[in-house]
Amino acid sequence: METTIYDKNGEPVAYVADDYSGTIYLWDGEPVAYVYEEVHVYGFNGRHLGWFRDDVLYSPDGTRVGFTSGTCPISISKSPLKSKRGRAGEIRPRWKAPAPPKFSLRLSNQDLGELLKQGGTTLPPVERAKESVKD
């Protein structure tokens, strides 16, 4: 069963698919990360993005950035329809996981979607245009 991840405003931003890798998709269908060893969140690019503990996604500094419906600090919004899932790319070698910070009850100032996008392997539109010019 998929697990929806909400931001601090109760908006659905991403979800964890019920697949072998625990793939995390943004709501628009872009695969950006996965859950490793049930607690670490890694981007497909190998970057360690945070920790998923007790249904809360913690940012690298230990503040709370993402929530499930049962842990969100405010009422959650109704989830719109999800976009078709994109194809997950090859998982790149994982960076060494940093030592866990002191996990806090504070809400992160970081945007959940932006944090998760840091794990994607898709080039931004400007970079894609530069790559196509090189070909």
Rosetta blueprint (number, residue, H / E / L):
1 M L
2 E L
3 T E
4 T E
5 I E
6 Y E
7 D L
8 K L
9 N L
10 G L
11 E L
12 P E
13 V E
14 A E
15 Y E
16 V E
17 A L
18 D L
19 D L
20 Y L
21 S L
22 G L
23 T E
24 I E
25 Y E
26 L E
27 W L
28 D L
29 G L
30 E L
31 P E
32 V E
33 A E
34 Y E
35 V E
36 Y E
37 E L
38 E L
39 V L
40 H E
41 V E
42 Y E
43 G E
44 F L
45 N L
46 G L
47 R L
48 H E
49 L E
50 G E
51 W E
52 F E
53 R E
54 D L
55 D L
56 V E
57 L E
58 Y E
59 S L
60 P L
61 D L
62 G L
63 T L
64 R E
65 V E
66 G E
67 F E
68 T L
69 S L
70 G L
71 T L
72 C L
73 P L
74 I L
75 S L
76 I L
77 S L
78 K L
79 S L
80 P L
81 L L
82 K L
83 S L
84 K L
85 R L
86 G L
87 R L
88 A L
89 G L
90 E L
91 I L
92 R L
93 P L
94 R L
95 W L
96 K L
97 A L
98 P L
99 A L
100 P L
101 P L
102 K L
103 F L
104 S L
105 L L
106 R L
107 L E
108 S L
109 N L
110 Q L
111 D L
112 L H
113 G H
114 E H
115 L H
116 L H
117 K H
118 Q L
119 G L
120 G L
121 T L
122 T L
123 L L
124 P L
125 P H
126 V H
127 E H
128 R H
129 A H
130 K H
131 E H
132 S H
133 V H
134 K H
135 D L
